[in-house]
Amino acid sequence: MTFSTDVLRCNLPFLTEFYHAFLHALKNLLPIVIVVVFFQAVILQQMPEDGLSMTIGLLIVAIGVALFLQGLEMSIFPVGKSLANQFAKRGSIPILLAFGFAMGFSAVIAEPALIAVAQQAQDISAGRIDALTLRLIVALSVGGVIALGVFRTIMGYPLHWFMIIGYLLVVTVTWFAPEEIVGLAYDSGGVTTNIVTVPLIAALGIGLASSIRGRNPLIDGFGLVALAVMVPMISVQAYGIFVYATDVPVGDVLMQTETEKALNPIVAMLLEIATMLRDVLPIIFTILFFQYLVLKRPLFNPKQVVFGFILVIFGLYAFIVGLKMGLFPIGSNMAAQLIELNQYAYIYLFAFAIGFATTMAEPALIAIGKQAQEAAGGTINGNVIRLLVALGVALGISIGVHRIITGDSIHYYIMGGYCLVIFLTFFAPRYIVALAYDLGGVTTSEVTVPLVTALGIGLATHIEGRNVLIDGFGLIAFASIFPIVTVMIYAIIVDRLNRSSTSSTSSKVSS
């Protein structure tokens, strides 16, 4: 009796925190549920046949996200932040660059949203695009560019020149890339900064800028997330140019899928959990290497860290299972049902509503908004930023849906969007540039990405004449571009109004 009481007392804080994390995950799912139920009941006036399975899938997603977040809070986040602070105090540039690369690579390789998108790409391309290769390319890109971003923060170089040159290169590569890879490449960039990467990367950048004399946390601390979004767009398109220029045998993945279906369910589950462990191992290795071999210090609470990693693995597994049962079917079913109505206005309305509602509940966006408000000393309102970003996401997804419906080439939309971003960068006040680019990278959550991806694939599947690989991907890219546009336009307008107000006040004083 005493033993049971002690065990319960030890686990009570964890159970309480898990309960809150689960409620938080349900809260993030609620906007999607409200939008879907409204469209099903009011517009479609029917409920899906597999509604129970989807509901169970959504609950499993919530459990997976809660376990995953709880594991991050117990292991990766505290250890990662502690390492970043200790390396910043040491002031060793080579160690900081190596740590930036390692954390960028290891966090992205385990990113749930990237895993989902890569698997979708592999399935749709019949194995021509390999999911693991795609994830490795993205992870290496993010690791390299995080190291570059750390160097920029240390040296104090302005971010806007990095972004302008980078996006000019993105647009140039897009011109030569095969159309089968363009949407996927931009989506891969959009999903790299998410539930795992944003808190770690943002903490690293702001922590560095705060600890170096002469650096401004708002101007120099932000920007790492934006760089992490940009570079994978280039590398994945280069990968696509190589893949589609060579004869790659396909069909192995489909055979493997059939083999997996024939496996005993328990064996299949163990294999998937082993895959999750493989995905998390780079983060574990990075932390242990820098903690024990570089800093030569033991972990503060090794049992808690180990337990946290176990939660991360099982959370990832539950998340993937829930995706297959809940979010993917919702997106594809809604696309099919709305197309059957033969009224595309409802598709635009659904895309806008999903984009706005899910973004307003995005936890990474709320966190970045608060950090920006604190770094700016209150001159930036976090709630206004959230509204602007949500509006940008809603507009972006709506425009992306329009591209799928009309069958237009994604090249011109994406190139035009980033040319607009580059143009606005020259006129936007310097204090907003890094933040605006970062906000474009935190708009797509672990919940939004699978749903939006499934919506795009569903539309491309059910609209005659569309190619799923060419037209199905790209919505996430639009969701990343237009928040940058809305935030920059708002900052330009406010800056001009403030200048006019100051000018008129000065004139009155002088007269």
Summary of the structure (lengths in Angstrom):
residues: 511
radius of gyration: 22.9
end to end distance: 85.3
largest distance: 86.7
contacts: 1908
relative contact order: 0.14
helix: 83%
strand: 0%
